[in-house]
Amino acid sequence: MTAKPLVLLDMDGVVNDLQALDVLLPLGPDSPQVAQNLGVTLMHSYGFPLAIPYYMPELIQELAVRAEIWWCTTWREAANDDIAGHLGVGPFPVIDREGYDLSGLDWKIRNVRPLVERAQRRGRKVIWIEDFDGDLPDLDGIVYIDTGERERLQPSDIPLDVFE
């Protein structure tokens, strides 16, 4: 049996629909109806609003069956609190920073490299789902799923062949 692929999963612009959030902010009395019209659940975690597409819990649950998921997000451990519960998953391990600024991708690249290399040595596929906006990291052998243009993950973004 082949080991499950490793998935590095971002939050904002992937699970949290930033386009919908842009429409919803600033929040007001009509926000619940607007969220419904956009097909998202409006929730809060640590005082921050999130717009989670209705399909996202099922999609992330399916990914969790097929792969080992690690949060790779500035939310870090907070992703395992309210958000993972809403998605019906987790807790997932977390890529954390070690002395690096949380801006940009640099801290993520530095901290995922050992995990990615270990997975690849063991013959595992690695999938990184992030809103890269076309600026993909210089790490070989990774399947990148760039949600940057839409600012949310869609089921059609997941290439099923990476799980075979």
N, C-alpha and C positions, 0 to 999 in steps of 0.2 A: 504494500500500500504506500502510495506517495504521500509525503508530509503535506499538510495544508499549506497553502500560500500564506505569506505574511502581507497584511494590508496595513499601511500607514494612513490613518484617516484624520483629516483636518475637520474643523467645526465650521467656522465662519466662511461663507462662500461655497460650502459643500453640504453640510447637514442644515445649517442655518441659512435660509434663502435671503441673501442680502438685497436682491432686487425687490422682493416683497417687503422687506423691512424698510427700504427706502420709501416705498409708497405709504407704509403705515406710520412712519415718523413725521411729525411728532404725534404721539398717541393721543387720542381723543375719544369722546363718547361713541363715535361711529367706528372705532377701530375693530371691535369684534365682527361687525358686519363686513367691513372691508377685508379683514383676514379671511372670513368665510368665502367671500367672492374670489379671493386670490388662491383659495385651496390650501391655506396654511393654518396651523394652530399657533396662536399668539401665546407665548409663555414668557416667564421671567426666571432668570437664574442669577443669583447674587446681584439683583437689582438691574440687570441688563435684559432688554427685550430680545426675544428670538422669534423667528418665523419659521416653523418647521412644516414642510409640505406634508399633506395628509398621507402620502405614500411612503414617506421616509422611514417610519418605524418598521414596516414590513420589509423594505429594502435592506436596512441595516441588520435586521434579524436574519435575513437570508444570507447576507455576507458573513455574519457570525457563524452560521452553520458550515459554510464552505471554506472559511479562512480564519487565521489567528489575527485579530484586529488589535492594533495599538493606536491610541489617540496620539496624534502628532499636531498639537494645537496650542495656541497661547492660553487656552482655557486650562491646560494641564489637568491636574487632579479634579478640578471643578467640573470637567466634562463627565465625570462619573457620578456626580451628584444628581441634580434635578434632570439633566438632559438625558443621561443614559436610562434613567428610570422612565422618562416619557417615551423613549425609543423601545423600551422593553428588553434592554440588553445590559451587558456589563456586570460588574465593572471590568473595564479593559485596562491592560497595562498602559502606562503613560510615558511618552518620550518627554523627558524633562531637560531643562537647560542646566548646564554646569558652568556658571559664571559668565554666561553670555547674555547680551541684550536680547529682548524678545522681539525686536523689530526685524522685519524682513525674514528671509529664509535661512540666513547664515547659521543661526543657532540650531535650526532643525537639521540642516545638512551635517553639521559637526556631530550632533548627538544621535542621528540615525545611522551614520556610517558603520559603527561597530555591529549594530544589530543586523543591518543589511548584509554586511560581509559574512557574518556568522550564518545567516539564513542561506545565502548563496553557496557557501562552502558545503552546506548540507543538501544542496540540490533543490532548495525551495524557491519557488517563484516569489517575487516581491512586487507588489502593486502599491503605488503611492497616489492617493486621491487628495488633490489640493487645488486651490484656485491659484495656479501658477501664472496665469495671464501670459502664457507663452514663454515664460522665463524658467525653463526646466533646469534642475540641478545637473551638475556634471558627475553623475554616478552611473556607472555602466550596469546593464542587465536588469533595469527596473522598467516595469510597465507603468507609465505615467498616465493618469487620467486627470486632465486639466479642465476644471469647471469654471475657470476664470471669466469666460465670456458671458455665461448665463448666471454665474454666482450661486449655483446650486447643483447638486448631483441629481441626475435623472437615471431611471432604470436602464435606459438605452445606452448610457455611458459605460456600463460594465460589460467588458468583452467576456462572454461565457467560456471561451476557449482557454482562458488563463486558469480556470479551475479544473481542467481535465488532467 
